[in-house]
Amino acid sequence: MTNKTDRKIIGYLSGASGDWGGASRVLFTNIRLLDRARFEPLVMLPSDGPIVPVLAELGVRHVVWGPLREPRTAFRYARDVASAMSFFRRSRIDLLHFNNANYWRPAEMLAARILRIPVITHYHVVVRSPGPFVRLSSLIAAVSDYAAQNSAPRRVPKVVIHNAVSLERFDNASDIRVELGLGAQSVVVAFIGQIRTIKGIDLFIRMAQRIPGDHVRFLIAGECRDPARYEGAYSEAQLREAIGADSRIVYAGYRTDVQHLYRSSDIVVMPSRWGEPFGLINIEAGAARKPMVSTRDGGIPEIIRHGENGFLVERDDLEGLVHYATLLIENEAQRRTMGDRARAMVEEHFTTRPVRNLEQAYDRLLARRPLYEKQSANAFKKA
């Protein structure tokens, strides 16, 4: 039996505090499913946020660390490196896990490498031009084969760790159709995600407007953001203008309780057009037994098998979206069959298996720590 003192302490540098993004949801799902008999998570948050009470409920230690400490002045950077080293020593960090790749020369990376602590950088997107300190990583964990094969640097070893979901969250969800104004007997087709052009929100709306029937409702959930700051984003006024007079299309705003939205839907559509690195929505829908209509792009074909747990269309294929959404709308039995298959595939591939694969990566790095110490020293000279 493993003693508490034998557990390896994994420091997680989170880019969000449970208040934004799929990468944040994936990190906290992994922590929830982590083998706590062998690994003890310590989460370093950029700020206070909604994940704090969740971590407390799970008995997971956290600290509000703030954003990554990038170089500003030489004196302050040296102080930041020393502060990170002191924290890692006090906390007995055995391995450091960066949950994003959007960093340049963070003091935390330098501190870990000076202390000869192995570092994993988690690629939730394709990274073609990484910052110079990424090469100091012991290992890169990519969310899909697509992300691994299309990302740099080539010299850092990569392992594919697909995203995971916690089934309990979806099993305990409630149908909130009436609350959302969708109608209890309607067939609900949902878009859940960022309200941006790259996510295909315009295609979803055009698809909805092409599909007739008073028995069909179209649900949109996601955050509208300032187009001046986020390219391709929609303000709420722009979104409502695009929806127009079609009262069947309902905008629910930004929701943190997405499990209820999946439970309240019959079909989920993801018309992404940017090379989706994974597409977390595809496995969340599967956990809720909902079939998908998704783009055959990026990492999505690693999740959706055409005709089994959903349908795949090419980028910007409006006719394909209309065809397959209509097919599912008109065939309840097929929705149920594909939804059950989607759930079975999620149970097999996207629950505990990715987390066990991540734990194996931790084990390999920790077992080979002397080798990575040598590699770290060589990489540091080149960075």
C-alpha positions, 0 to 999 in steps of 0.5 A, a space after each residue: 500500500 502506498 503511504 501518503 509520504 510516497 505520493 509524488 507531488 505534481 504542480 499544475 500551472 493553470 492558465 485559468 481558474 475555472 472561468 474560461 476555456 476548454 483547457 481549464 475544464 480538461 485540467 480540472 477533469 484530469 485532477 478529479 480523475 487522478 490516482 490520488 493514492 500515487 499523485 498529489 496535485 497542487 494547483 497554481 491558479 492565476 487568480 481566485 475563481 469558481 474552481 476554488 470551492 470545487 478544489 476544496 471539495 475535492 481536497 486538492 491544495 491550491 495557491 493563487 500564484 498569479 500569471 506566469 512571471 515573464 521577464 520585465 527587468 533583470 532584477 525582478 526576473 531574478 527575484 521571480 526565479 528565486 521566489 519560484 524555486 523557494 516555493 517548489 522546494 517548500 512544496 516538495 514539487 516532484 514534477 511541474 505541469 504547464 497547462 498551456 503553451 502560451 509562454 515565453 520565458 517564464 521564471 517558473 520554467 527556469 526555476 524548475 530546470 535549475 532544481 532539476 524538476 521534470 516539466 510537462 507542457 500541455 498542448 491544447 492547440 497546435 503550436 507552430 511557433 513556440 516560445 524559446 523556453 518550451 524547448 526546456 520541457 521534458 515532454 509535451 503532452 498533445 491533446 490529439 495526433 493532429 496537434 502532436 504532428 503539426 506542432 513544434 519544437 520537433 526535438 522535444 518528445 511528444 505523447 498524445 493524451 486525449 482529453 477526458 470527461 467525468 461521466 458523473 457530471 453528465 449523469 447527474 444533469 437535469 433537463 432545463 428545456 422549459 427554463 430555456 424556453 425550448 418546449 418540452 416536446 421539441 427536437 433541440 439542436 444545440 451549438 455550445 462554444 465560443 460565439 466566433 466565426 472560427 467556431 462556425 456560429 454563422 454556419 449554425 445559424 444559416 443551417 437553422 434557418 434552412 431547416 423547417 418545422 415548428 417542432 424544432 428548436 435551435 439552442 446557442 450557448 456561449 460567450 459573446 465577446 468584443 469583436 475589436 479585441 477578439 477576431 471573428 467574435 460576435 457581440 450579443 447585438 451582432 448575434 441577435 441581428 444574425 438570428 433575425 426574426 426566427 423565434 426558434 433560435 434561442 440564445 442562452 448566453 454564457 453558461 457554466 452548467 453545460 451538462 444541463 444544456 447537453 441533457 436538454 438537447 437532442 443533437 449537437 452541431 460543431 461546424 468548426 473551421 479552424 483546425 480544431 485541435 481536439 473538440 472537447 464538445 464532441 466527447 461531452 456530447 457523447 457523455 450525455 448520449 447525444 450524436 454530433 454533426 461535426 467538421 471533418 477537420 483537425 483532431 475531430 476525426 479521432 473522436 467522431 466516426 462517421 455514421 457511428 457516433 455522429 456525422 462528419 462534414 467538410 469545412 463550410 459545407 452548409 448543405 452537409 450540415 442541413 442534410 445530416 441535422 435533418 436526418 437526425 431530427 426526423 429519426 428519433 431511433 437513429 438519434 438514440 442508437 448513435 447517442 448510445 454508441 457515442 456514450 460507449 466510445 466515450 466510456 472506453 476512450 475518453 474517461 479514465 484512459 487518458 488520465 492513466 496515460 498521463 500518469 504513465 507519462 509522469 512515471 516515466 519522467 520521474 523514473 528517468 529523472 537523472 537523464 532529464 537532468 542532463 537533457 535539461 542542462 543541454 537544452 538550457 545552454 541552447 535556450 
